[in-house]
Amino acid sequence: MAIGDLVTKIISKQESLKSFRTPWENLWQDCAEYVNPNRGDFSTIRYRGNTNRYEKIYDTTAPLANENLASGLHSFLTSPSQRWFVLKTFDDKLNQELPVKEWLDTTTNILYDRVFNIPETNFNSQAHELYLDLGSFGTGVMMVQDKAGAPISFRTHHLADCFIQENDAGFVDTLYRKYKRTGRQLIERFGETVPENVVKISAKDPYREFEVIHAVEPSETYGEPMKKPTSKPYKSCYVLVEEKTLLEEGGFDEFPYMVPRWQKVAGEIYGRSPSMTSLPDIKMVNQMMKTIIKAAQKVTDPPLLVPDDGMLAPIRMSPGSINFFRSGSRDRIEPLNINANTSTTLNNENQRREAIVKMFHVDQLVISENRNMTATEVLQRQEEKMRILGPVLGRLQSELLSPLIIRIFNIMLRQGLFQPAPDILQSQELNIEYVSPMALAQRSQELQSIMRGLELFG
């Protein structure tokens, strides 16, 4: 395909994906305004530094619940303080062989020491942003970047910039990302492929931004004998929209974007979030709080009853002020009594708040207020909590954690960062065993059954 035809095709497909995504944008905008206002905009574009992002929030229950959900998922799924996965084989007997066991442990340690536990990769901060997007919009986008001469790095992209497509199995295998960069940034990234016109414009106006499309999708030439970057399983193209120029063409051995969805509805590609489910309660509790604020203002600063001919205008309301009235007149300035009974409103508001907190599973991720419990009761409650979060954990493992670990392992394997594997492992397929606190809590039911059996036997 000619370069001009390829550029035109990419721009046209991005427009089609944007048109397909348009019905979601108003819903995402509501979630951003009420739950995650620090994220960018979808259908409403605000300038940088705009303070009106918080104008609709009168109650912070939903933003705080989303923060707690993201922190809980980060701690329970990808904890930075302990291991959350290990490498195994599917053969339990083979896992006990000393050479195999040593190689698996060493390889797992290298993954942690070179990727997940060092600040250069930026994994922990980007993972937290990803969990915030999942709770807010139901869909998150994280890219695993592999640049020559640099460590593996992670970057969570805003959903407003991304457009996705699924394959027949229901997994995302196509992503178009449209973003803006200044001319200087384009020159630093793409070098001589940047058009001369863009170089001249950036010299005069260094803050002028240009739109770029990064298109990643299954390669049509995969498997061809010619060794081209686009012959890899996934092709990658960077297109400068304004100039209709192909900046870079390459490929990936694995899909570089991780696109987890919180929950999916049949026939939809983008995910559903706790924010969407609880959005009616979120809007209602904010409106209730706004009404309570108005009622409190009327009680503390009530309207005044002023006689039409007894007072000399203007009426002064500042402390220590003096108001004059006609001599001999019995008329006085009196406050209008507002019989504001907010107890009913507060009860309804608290009920809505509890519903929002439960929808974000905050009650499943924190310790119960009742701390006077036996060990058996603690285990039972923990089992119930993990059973509720089980479907979410399964989707995150299949759409986020497994593709993430597989891509990082393959990158490091191609770079020769692992020790040679024992000969017995040459024909074996590796397995990822999750040992995060949430995964262990879900498997605790088996341990409890053994303990109950031993108690009965005793």
Summary of the structure (lengths in Angstrom):
residues: 458
radius of gyration: 29.4
end to end distance: 75.2
largest distance: 110.9
contacts: 1288
relative contact order: 0.14
helix: 50%
strand: 16%
